[in-house]
């Protein structure tokens, strides 16, 4: 079994990917528009019901993902600062 290897690149990428997901969730309302996309009234009605239910779940997911993204950004910054400080301590010796 291999060891877990954490790199600043992996943390930075994870934070950026989470930010992109949060942006997608926040911009979803633009996709639905006025409902003419669905065509037939029965389909539009069913999609409206789904969308109404989805908004609640989407808001909660967006909030949780946004919080996770902020924590990942903070972890990435702290990791990068720690690497710099460790490198400086080796250079001083």
N, C-alpha and C positions, 0 to 999 in steps of 0.2 A: 504494500500500500504506500502510495507516495504522500509526501508532506504537502500541506497547503502552502502555496507560494502566493504572496500578495505583492503586487507591484504598483507603483504610482500610476502607471499607464492603465492598468486594469481598473483601479479606483476612479480615475478621471473619466475613462470610457463609460463606466457604469453610471456615474453621475450625469453625464451628457445624454445617455440613452434614457434614463429616467426623466430627464427634463423634456426630451422629445415626446415621450409617452404622455406626460402631463399636458404638453401643448396640444397633442392630438385630442385628448379627452376634452380640453377646454374649447376646442374649435369644432366639436361635433355638431353643435346646434346649427351651424352653417350648412351642414350636409342635408338636413331634413327639409329645410325651406318651408314652403307653405303646404306641402303634402301633394302637390300636383305630380310629383315624381312617381307616385304610386299608381296613378291612372284610375282604375275602377274604384268605385265608392266602397265596396266591401273590403278591398285590400287596404284602401286608405284608412278605413275605420279600424281594421285590425292593427295596422301599423301605428295609428295614433294611440291605441291602447298600450301597445308595446312600448312606444316612446315615452308615454306618461310614466309607466313603471320604471323604465330604464333611467329616466332623469334622476330619480331618487338614488338609485344605485350608482349612477355615474358620478353624482356629486360626492357621495361618500368615497368612492374609489379615487376620484380626483384629489380630494383632501388628503387621503391616506398616502397616495403616491407622491403628492407634493411634499408632505412631511418627510417621507422617506428620502426623496431627492435632496431636500435641504440637509438632512442628516448625513447622506452620502457625500455631499459637497463638503460639509464640515470635516468628515472623516478623511476625505481626500486631501484637504488643505493641511490637516494636522499630520497626516502621514508624510506629505511632501516636506513639511517643516522639520519633522523628525529626521528624515533622511538627510536633509541639509545639515542639521546640527550634528548628526553622527559623522558625516563626512568631514565637517570642520574639526571635530574632536580627534579624528585619525590624522588629519593634516598637522595638527598642533603637536602631535607626539613625534 
